[in-house]
Amino acid sequence: MSRESWLVVIDPQAIFASPDSAWASPFFDDVMPRISELSESFGDRVIVTRWMPTADRSTSWGAYFAAWPFADRPPSDPLFDLVPQAVGLSERPTLDLPTFGKWGDSIEAIVGRGAHVVLAGVSTDCCVISTALAAADAGAHVTIAADACAGSTAENHDAAIRIMGLYPPQITIGDTAAVLAER
């Protein structure tokens, strides 16, 4: 990993942190200090994303919001705000997308085609894995900082890490200490 690598912090939002949310990860508070440490190391090469409820309801997202009506709120709802610990992780504006996977033209335009990215954030078993697989398909080199990712449950986190571990050399699994040691 080179200093030219990028850190992508996926969805450090209230909807995934608040104990009152149906989507809260019980491990969210555990990973935020690691995410902050990684962010400091990456300096101006940090992108923070937010999931936003702006998908077209005439698509399969309509059924999704019917299944999760608590999340069908205006994008300005505080539930979609970054948690206080995530504010300031990046000098860049957040990348707000209505998709599980955050990889696409928006990120690739910033980091470059074939770049190396380190992924951290929530939820390991949804948005992180969706981002990692799309990034690998697009030719990016991906490292998952597994201990800086929070799953919906410990079992789902472990399962997602195992699945992403099936994609070497495009996707490698590491931890915060290993990522920092290579910087």
C-alpha positions in Angstrom: 0.0 0.0 0.0 1.3 3.4 -0.9 0.8 6.9 0.4 -1.3 7.3 -2.8 -4.0 5.1 -1.4 -7.4 6.5 -0.4 -9.6 5.8 2.6 -13.3 5.5 1.9 -15.4 5.7 5.1 -18.8 4.2 4.4 -21.9 5.7 5.9 -20.9 6.8 9.5 -24.4 8.1 10.1 -26.9 8.3 12.9 -29.2 5.8 11.3 -26.4 3.1 11.8 -25.3 4.4 15.2 -28.4 5.3 17.1 -29.7 2.5 19.4 -33.2 3.6 18.5 -32.6 2.8 14.8 -33.6 -0.6 13.4 -30.4 -0.4 11.4 -28.0 0.3 14.3 -24.8 -1.7 14.5 -24.0 -2.8 18.0 -20.3 -2.4 17.1 -20.5 1.2 15.7 -19.0 2.9 18.7 -16.2 0.3 18.7 -15.0 1.1 15.2 -15.2 4.9 15.2 -11.8 5.3 17.0 -10.2 3.1 14.4 -11.8 5.0 11.6 -10.6 8.3 13.1 -7.1 6.9 13.4 -7.1 5.8 9.8 -8.5 9.1 8.7 -5.7 11.0 10.4 -3.2 8.8 8.6 -4.7 9.4 5.2 -4.9 13.2 5.5 -6.6 14.7 2.5 -7.1 11.3 0.8 -10.3 10.5 2.7 -13.8 10.2 1.2 -16.8 9.9 3.5 -20.1 8.6 2.1 -23.7 8.8 3.3 -26.6 6.6 2.3 -29.6 8.8 1.4 -33.2 7.7 1.0 -33.5 9.3 -2.5 -33.8 6.2 -4.7 -36.7 5.9 -7.2 -39.6 4.3 -5.5 -40.9 2.9 -8.8 -37.9 0.5 -8.7 -37.2 -2.3 -6.3 -36.4 0.5 -3.8 -40.2 1.0 -3.5 -40.5 -2.5 -1.9 -37.4 -1.9 0.2 -38.9 1.3 1.7 -42.2 -0.6 2.2 -40.2 -3.1 4.3 -38.3 -0.4 6.2 -40.8 2.5 6.5 -38.8 4.0 9.4 -36.1 5.0 6.9 -38.5 6.5 4.4 -37.9 10.1 5.5 -36.7 13.3 3.8 -32.9 13.4 3.2 -32.7 16.4 5.5 -33.8 14.2 8.5 -31.2 14.1 11.3 -31.2 10.3 11.0 -29.0 10.7 7.9 -26.5 13.1 9.5 -23.0 12.0 10.1 -22.3 11.1 13.7 -20.3 13.8 15.5 -17.1 11.7 15.5 -17.3 11.5 11.7 -17.7 15.2 11.1 -14.4 16.5 9.8 -12.9 13.1 8.9 -12.6 14.5 5.3 -11.9 17.9 3.9 -14.2 16.9 1.0 -18.0 17.1 1.0 -19.7 13.9 1.8 -20.5 11.7 -1.2 -24.3 11.2 -0.8 -25.7 8.2 -2.7 -29.0 6.3 -2.7 -27.3 2.9 -3.1 -25.8 0.3 -0.9 -22.6 0.2 -2.9 -20.8 3.5 -3.0 -18.3 2.6 -5.8 -19.0 4.3 -9.1 -18.1 7.2 -11.3 -18.2 9.7 -8.4 -15.5 7.9 -6.4 -13.5 6.8 -9.4 -13.3 10.4 -10.6 -11.6 11.4 -7.3 -9.3 8.4 -6.7 -8.6 7.4 -10.3 -9.1 4.3 -12.3 -7.3 1.2 -10.7 -6.5 3.1 -7.5 -5.9 1.4 -4.2 -8.7 2.1 -1.6 -9.0 1.1 2.0 -12.6 0.6 3.1 -14.0 1.2 6.6 -17.5 1.9 8.0 -20.9 0.3 8.1 -22.4 -2.0 7.6 -19.9 -4.7 6.7 -22.7 -7.0 5.5 -24.4 -4.5 3.3 -22.8 -1.2 2.1 -19.1 -2.3 2.7 -19.4 -5.6 0.8 -21.4 -3.9 -2.0 -18.8 -1.2 -2.4 -15.9 -3.7 -2.2 -17.2 -6.0 -4.9 -18.1 -3.2 -7.3 -14.7 -1.6 -6.8 -12.9 -4.9 -7.5 -15.1 -5.3 -10.7 -14.0 -1.9 -11.8 -10.3 -2.7 -11.4 -9.6 -1.0 -8.1 -7.3 -2.6 -5.5 -9.3 -2.9 -2.3 -8.2 -3.5 1.3 -10.8 -4.0 4.0 -9.8 -2.7 7.4 -11.9 -5.4 9.0 -11.6 -4.0 12.6 -12.8 -0.6 11.3 -16.0 -2.1 9.9 -19.2 -2.7 11.8 -21.7 -5.3 10.9 -25.3 -5.7 11.7 -24.3 -8.6 13.9 -21.0 -10.3 14.7 -22.0 -13.3 12.6 -23.0 -11.1 9.6 -19.8 -9.1 9.9 -17.7 -12.4 9.9 -19.7 -13.8 7.0 -19.1 -10.6 4.9 -15.4 -10.6 5.7 -15.2 -14.3 4.7 -17.0 -13.6 1.4 -14.7 -10.6 0.5 -11.7 -12.7 1.5 -12.6 -14.9 -1.5 -11.5 -12.2 -3.9 -7.7 -12.0 -3.7 -5.7 -10.3 -5.0 -8.3 -7.6 -5.9 -9.6 -7.6 -2.3 -7.4 -8.2 0.7 -8.5 -8.3 4.3 -6.4 -6.4 6.9 -6.9 -4.4 10.0 -6.1 -0.9 11.2 -2.7 -1.8 12.5 -1.6 -3.4 9.2 -3.0 -0.5 7.1 -1.2 2.0 9.3 2.1 0.0 9.2 2.1 0.2 5.4 1.6 4.0 5.2 
